[in-house]
Amino acid sequence: MTEKAHILIVDDEEIIRSILKKLLLTMGHEVTTASGSEEAIALIEQQRPDIILLDIVLPGDNSMNIVQTVRQPHKHHTAIVMISGHDNLDTMAKYIQAGADDFLLKPFNATLFRARVGRILTEINARKTIRQLQSRLAESELKLHMAEQAQETFCSKLSHNLNNSLTGIMMSAEMALMEELPETTVHAINEIIQSSDEINAIIKSHRATIGSNSDQQSDDPDEMLAGS
């Protein structure tokens, strides 16, 4: 939404609804009207307008009910502009605290009205952009978390499989050393064992780097050999 907005007018006076609707239509906006709170709340749920122009004096004093309904948690990001014929600061403060965004005092001219609506639309666009950026950030963080989990799972499985292979190599090498072998063969086997130890140290270091503690089980070659 950049210029065109959906605006709901809530006023029990038909002449006010008619005048505001004509003015907003000339500004290029989509306009819906309601004469009371029940009708307004139903339209809000169905259409989710961008702005509500709400008369502060409705039959049954239900304008506050509309504000509170719109401002319920996880409800709509709708701007609420109260329209009042009185500049009672206590009343204004009460509605602002409940969630109203702005006030328009009657009588107001078309220039002031256009300016207020334009300012509200600018704020709505800014909030919408912020929400979109927050949504993209959350999506990126989720993808990063999933990628990190996938990497951790892969590294854990790879580490486990390498440990199994190293255990087999080291056990076979130590068993071979129990035999009478030429010195050159013994030296070669000891080099295999030393290389296996170095590979095992690299695996442990990598585990610590990625914080993969779940794979720190007794499947390390040294521990398995010690228990055998």
SEKE-337528 format. One record per residue (C-alpha): residue in one letter; x, y, z. Coordinates in nm, 3 decimals, decimal comma, always signed. Layout:
% SEKE-337528
<'A' <X Y Z>>,
...
***
This chain:
% SEKE-337528
<'M' <+0,000 +0,000 +0,000>>,
<'T' <+0,168 +0,320 -0,118>>,
<'E' <-0,108 +0,565 -0,210>>,
<'K' <-0,439 +0,383 -0,220>>,
<'A' <-0,579 +0,264 +0,112>>,
<'H' <-0,891 +0,096 +0,242>>,
<'I' <-1,057 +0,332 +0,491>>,
<'L' <-1,353 +0,256 +0,716>>,
<'I' <-1,568 +0,548 +0,832>>,
<'V' <-1,764 +0,486 +1,153>>,
<'D' <-2,012 +0,762 +1,236>>,
<'D' <-2,378 +0,758 +1,331>>,
<'E' <-2,441 +1,078 +1,132>>,
<'E' <-2,517 +0,995 +0,770>>,
<'I' <-2,414 +1,339 +0,646>>,
<'I' <-2,066 +1,302 +0,801>>,
<'R' <-2,025 +0,957 +0,650>>,
<'S' <-2,131 +1,089 +0,310>>,
<'I' <-1,900 +1,393 +0,313>>,
<'L' <-1,596 +1,199 +0,431>>,
<'K' <-1,660 +0,920 +0,183>>,
<'K' <-1,679 +1,160 -0,112>>,
<'L' <-1,360 +1,333 -0,003>>,
<'L' <-1,171 +1,006 +0,039>>,
<'L' <-1,295 +0,875 -0,295>>,
<'T' <-1,158 +1,186 -0,467>>,
<'M' <-0,824 +1,104 -0,302>>,
<'G' <-0,833 +0,762 -0,467>>,
<'H' <-0,903 +0,549 -0,162>>,
<'E' <-1,140 +0,258 -0,116>>,
<'V' <-1,408 +0,351 +0,137>>,
<'T' <-1,649 +0,153 +0,355>>,
<'T' <-1,891 +0,306 +0,605>>,
<'A' <-2,064 +0,190 +0,923>>,
<'S' <-2,313 +0,363 +1,150>>,
<'G' <-2,247 +0,170 +1,472>>,
<'S' <-1,998 -0,047 +1,657>>,
<'E' <-2,147 -0,390 +1,577>>,
<'E' <-2,150 -0,319 +1,204>>,
<'A' <-1,802 -0,166 +1,227>>,
<'I' <-1,650 -0,462 +1,412>>,
<'A' <-1,801 -0,704 +1,159>>,
<'L' <-1,654 -0,502 +0,870>>,
<'I' <-1,315 -0,481 +1,043>>,
<'E' <-1,304 -0,860 +1,080>>,
<'Q' <-1,409 -0,914 +0,719>>,
<'Q' <-1,216 -0,642 +0,537>>,
<'R' <-0,928 -0,541 +0,764>>,
<'P' <-0,913 -0,173 +0,664>>,
<'D' <-0,590 +0,024 +0,672>>,
<'I' <-0,745 +0,321 +0,854>>,
<'I' <-1,055 +0,362 +1,070>>,
<'L' <-1,205 +0,710 +1,099>>,
<'L' <-1,403 +0,668 +1,419>>,
<'D' <-1,651 +0,912 +1,567>>,
<'I' <-1,586 +0,933 +1,939>>,
<'V' <-1,959 +0,965 +2,016>>,
<'L' <-2,156 +0,659 +1,906>>,
<'P' <-2,487 +0,530 +2,041>>,
<'G' <-2,415 +0,335 +2,357>>,
<'D' <-2,065 +0,485 +2,386>>,
<'N' <-1,924 +0,193 +2,187>>,
<'S' <-1,638 +0,372 +2,014>>,
<'M' <-1,402 +0,254 +2,289>>,
<'N' <-1,516 -0,103 +2,226>>,
<'I' <-1,405 -0,071 +1,864>>,
<'V' <-1,063 +0,063 +1,965>>,
<'Q' <-1,012 -0,217 +2,218>>,
<'T' <-1,124 -0,482 +1,971>>,
<'V' <-0,881 -0,364 +1,703>>,
<'R' <-0,597 -0,338 +1,954>>,
<'Q' <-0,634 -0,690 +2,091>>,
<'P' <-0,309 -0,891 +2,074>>,
<'H' <-0,240 -1,047 +1,733>>,
<'K' <-0,516 -0,840 +1,576>>,
<'H' <-0,493 -0,608 +1,278>>,
<'H' <-0,230 -0,340 +1,216>>,
<'T' <-0,498 -0,078 +1,154>>,
<'A' <-0,458 +0,294 +1,220>>,
<'I' <-0,738 +0,452 +1,424>>,
<'V' <-0,818 +0,823 +1,390>>,
<'M' <-1,076 +0,951 +1,636>>,
<'I' <-1,315 +1,224 +1,520>>,
<'S' <-1,448 +1,448 +1,794>>,
<'G' <-1,630 +1,775 +1,834>>,
<'H' <-1,471 +1,837 +2,174>>,
<'D' <-1,108 +1,886 +2,272>>,
<'N' <-1,134 +1,722 +2,614>>,
<'L' <-0,776 +1,625 +2,698>>,
<'D' <-0,875 +1,355 +2,946>>,
<'T' <-1,095 +1,187 +2,686>>,
<'M' <-0,823 +1,213 +2,423>>,
<'A' <-0,569 +1,063 +2,661>>,
<'K' <-0,804 +0,773 +2,740>>,
<'Y' <-0,841 +0,683 +2,373>>,
<'I' <-0,472 +0,727 +2,296>>,
<'Q' <-0,387 +0,493 +2,584>>,
<'A' <-0,638 +0,242 +2,449>>,
<'G' <-0,465 +0,246 +2,109>>,
<'A' <-0,597 +0,535 +1,899>>,
<'D' <-0,333 +0,688 +1,672>>,
<'D' <-0,462 +1,040 +1,615>>,
<'F' <-0,747 +1,287 +1,667>>,
<'L' <-0,937 +1,508 +1,426>>,
<'L' <-1,143 +1,785 +1,583>>,
<'K' <-1,464 +1,900 +1,418>>,
<'P' <-1,501 +2,118 +1,224>>,
<'F' <-1,200 +2,045 +1,000>>,
<'N' <-1,133 +2,158 +0,645>>,
<'A' <-1,043 +1,940 +0,348>>,
<'T' <-0,678 +2,050 +0,347>>,
<'L' <-0,623 +1,948 +0,709>>,
<'F' <-0,810 +1,624 +0,653>>,
<'R' <-0,597 +1,531 +0,351>>,
<'A' <-0,280 +1,613 +0,543>>,
<'R' <-0,378 +1,395 +0,840>>,
<'V' <-0,475 +1,102 +0,620>>,
<'G' <-0,150 +1,138 +0,423>>,
<'R' <+0,056 +1,137 +0,742>>,
<'I' <-0,120 +0,830 +0,875>>,
<'L' <-0,061 +0,650 +0,544>>,
<'T' <+0,310 +0,735 +0,562>>,
<'E' <+0,327 +0,586 +0,911>>,
<'I' <+0,138 +0,276 +0,799>>,
<'N' <+0,381 +0,227 +0,510>>,
<'A' <+0,675 +0,262 +0,749>>,
<'R' <+0,529 +0,007 +0,992>>,
<'K' <+0,449 -0,229 +0,706>>,
<'T' <+0,808 -0,206 +0,581>>,
<'I' <+0,939 -0,275 +0,932>>,
<'R' <+0,712 -0,581 +0,967>>,
<'Q' <+0,828 -0,712 +0,628>>,
<'L' <+1,193 -0,666 +0,726>>,
<'Q' <+1,132 -0,835 +1,061>>,
<'S' <+0,960 -1,124 +0,884>>,
<'R' <+1,250 -1,162 +0,641>>,
<'L' <+1,498 -1,147 +0,928>>,
<'A' <+1,307 -1,415 +1,119>>,
<'E' <+1,293 -1,631 +0,805>>,
<'S' <+1,667 -1,588 +0,748>>,
<'E' <+1,743 -1,673 +1,110>>,
<'L' <+1,529 -1,987 +1,083>>,
<'K' <+1,708 -2,095 +0,764>>,
<'L' <+2,044 -2,030 +0,929>>,
<'H' <+1,941 -2,234 +1,233>>,
<'M' <+1,825 -2,521 +1,012>>,
<'A' <+2,151 -2,507 +0,814>>,
<'E' <+2,354 -2,513 +1,134>>,
<'Q' <+2,154 -2,810 +1,259>>,
<'A' <+2,206 -2,992 +0,929>>,
<'Q' <+2,579 -2,917 +0,943>>,
<'E' <+2,598 -3,038 +1,302>>,
<'T' <+2,412 -3,358 +1,216>>,
<'F' <+2,637 -3,421 +0,917>>,
<'C' <+2,954 -3,356 +1,115>>,
<'S' <+2,834 -3,574 +1,400>>,
<'K' <+2,761 -3,866 +1,167>>,
<'L' <+3,088 -3,816 +0,983>>,
<'S' <+3,277 -3,802 +1,311>>,
<'H' <+3,108 -4,120 +1,432>>,
<'N' <+3,188 -4,308 +1,111>>,
<'L' <+3,548 -4,187 +1,108>>,
<'N' <+3,589 -4,292 +1,470>>,
<'N' <+3,465 -4,640 +1,388>>,
<'S' <+3,711 -4,666 +1,099>>,
<'L' <+3,998 -4,531 +1,309>>,
<'T' <+3,917 -4,776 +1,587>>,
<'G' <+3,938 -5,065 +1,341>>,
<'I' <+4,267 -4,937 +1,199>>,
<'M' <+4,427 -4,880 +1,539>>,
<'M' <+4,315 -5,214 +1,681>>,
<'S' <+4,438 -5,399 +1,374>>,
<'A' <+4,769 -5,212 +1,392>>,
<'E' <+4,822 -5,290 +1,762>>,
<'M' <+4,731 -5,652 +1,708>>,
<'A' <+4,985 -5,666 +1,422>>,
<'L' <+5,255 -5,532 +1,657>>,
<'M' <+5,204 -5,837 +1,879>>,
<'E' <+5,361 -6,047 +1,604>>,
<'E' <+5,728 -6,077 +1,523>>,
<'L' <+5,772 -5,832 +1,240>>,
<'P' <+6,062 -5,675 +1,057>>,
<'E' <+6,175 -5,341 +1,200>>,
<'T' <+6,067 -5,155 +0,888>>,
<'T' <+5,716 -5,300 +0,916>>,
<'V' <+5,695 -5,210 +1,287>>,
<'H' <+5,801 -4,855 +1,203>>,
<'A' <+5,537 -4,829 +0,932>>,
<'I' <+5,265 -4,959 +1,166>>,
<'N' <+5,367 -4,710 +1,436>>,
<'E' <+5,336 -4,431 +1,179>>,
<'I' <+4,984 -4,554 +1,097>>,
<'I' <+4,894 -4,544 +1,467>>,
<'Q' <+5,042 -4,194 +1,504>>,
<'S' <+4,850 -4,068 +1,199>>,
<'S' <+4,532 -4,218 +1,338>>,
<'D' <+4,592 -4,033 +1,666>>,
<'E' <+4,638 -3,707 +1,476>>,
<'I' <+4,316 -3,760 +1,280>>,
<'N' <+4,134 -3,836 +1,604>>,
<'A' <+4,264 -3,509 +1,755>>,
<'I' <+4,137 -3,315 +1,451>>,
<'I' <+3,794 -3,472 +1,488>>,
<'K' <+3,778 -3,379 +1,858>>,
<'S' <+3,889 -3,024 +1,783>>,
<'H' <+3,622 -2,986 +1,516>>,
<'R' <+3,357 -3,117 +1,754>>,
<'A' <+3,451 -2,854 +2,008>>,
<'T' <+3,440 -2,581 +1,742>>,
<'I' <+3,084 -2,652 +1,632>>,
<'G' <+2,970 -2,717 +1,988>>,
<'S' <+2,859 -3,069 +1,911>>,
<'N' <+2,850 -3,222 +2,257>>,
<'S' <+2,589 -3,483 +2,174>>,
<'D' <+2,846 -3,696 +1,997>>,
<'Q' <+3,090 -3,693 +2,288>>,
<'Q' <+3,036 -4,058 +2,366>>,
<'S' <+3,282 -4,337 +2,438>>,
<'D' <+3,325 -4,420 +2,070>>,
<'D' <+3,667 -4,246 +2,059>>,
<'P' <+3,940 -4,488 +1,959>>,
<'D' <+4,145 -4,421 +2,274>>,
<'E' <+3,850 -4,493 +2,505>>,
<'M' <+3,738 -4,797 +2,314>>,
<'L' <+4,090 -4,939 +2,314>>,
<'A' <+4,127 -4,864 +2,684>>,
<'G' <+3,809 -5,057 +2,760>>,
<'S' <+3,897 -5,352 +2,543>>,
***
